[in-house]
């Protein structure tokens, strides 16, 4: 007698597919396609730069400058990616970078030398992230409102500290990090820090329980809570992480500029969000890619460099960035609707 075995069924009562690759392999394939696409865009930009300004763009010093400039916003973008993956947003990152940079370059702080400047920048960044996290996680404030308030407050405090003046760094050990003598095998120290933050961010998001909880909270916060995840504490940690990245970025900016200004970090929040979006991070949360975000940063920085070398106006540059963001969002929506 032949026994009939019913096919497995999904939650809707329909027969579940028994053939086809597993879900993790499909997601990996999408990530590979996205990464290759972004690498293709970056390669095309390099080709354009090499054709339009071959001597200037392909010069070793210019390429080092592009990577160095990408390092500051890149570190901020890593923290922003975690926040967006969790379903949040942080509009205050640029203002936090400004506040941390001016607080760390006051005359009183510089008396403590390299350690004092680095410590102050990180503490200020983490402190601002703590305020954001408490307001959002425990104060039940909407992330947009809470971080917008921090943006205004941090900018105002940075202006008050500097009184509108540029604070010049006089600590040799800090300034030396920006000199060519400090390069390691031709790589600026700032780029090495950016690379380290990127690797650590990728490992945390993809290979740790913290990363899995972040994705779970962004995908469905209520389901994550029912699964035993402390959603409020997780959100607090994420804004602390974003603040930490802002503090590190502020120190890198101090090394790069040799000063602290209240205008530092202007529009960093928009650049970081845009880089994360074109890198494949969903604004609704639940999915994000550190490598994609980093490639997004490199694409935007390369565009800026090409426009500057070709003496093109900044308004055209902003239009180009806007077009790239719109295209990335449309691709995301089309991909989501077909899967």
HELIX and SHEET records of a PDB file:
HELIX    1   1 UNK A   23  UNK A   52  1                                  30    
HELIX    2   2 UNK A   54  UNK A   57  1                                   4    
HELIX    3   3 UNK A   60  UNK A   85  1                                  26    
HELIX    4   4 UNK A   93  UNK A  103  1                                  11    
HELIX    5   5 UNK A  107  UNK A  110  1                                   4    
HELIX    6   6 UNK A  113  UNK A  133  1                                  21    
HELIX    7   7 UNK A  134  UNK A  138  3                                   5    
HELIX    8   8 UNK A  143  UNK A  162  1                                  20    
HELIX    9   9 UNK A  172  UNK A  175  1                                   4    
HELIX   10  10 UNK A  176  UNK A  178  5                                   3    
HELIX   11  11 UNK A  180  UNK A  182  5                                   3    
HELIX   12  12 UNK A  189  UNK A  207  1                                  19    
HELIX   13  13 UNK A  209  UNK A  219  1                                  11    
HELIX   14  14 UNK A  221  UNK A  226  1                                   6    
HELIX   15  15 UNK A  231  UNK A  257  1                                  27    
HELIX   16  16 UNK A  268  UNK A  278  1                                  11    
HELIX   17  17 UNK A  290  UNK A  309  1                                  20    
HELIX   18  18 UNK A  314  UNK A  337  1                                  24    
SHEET    1   A 2 UNK A 167  UNK A 168  0                                        
SHEET    2   A 2 UNK A 259  UNK A 260 -1                                        
END                                                                             
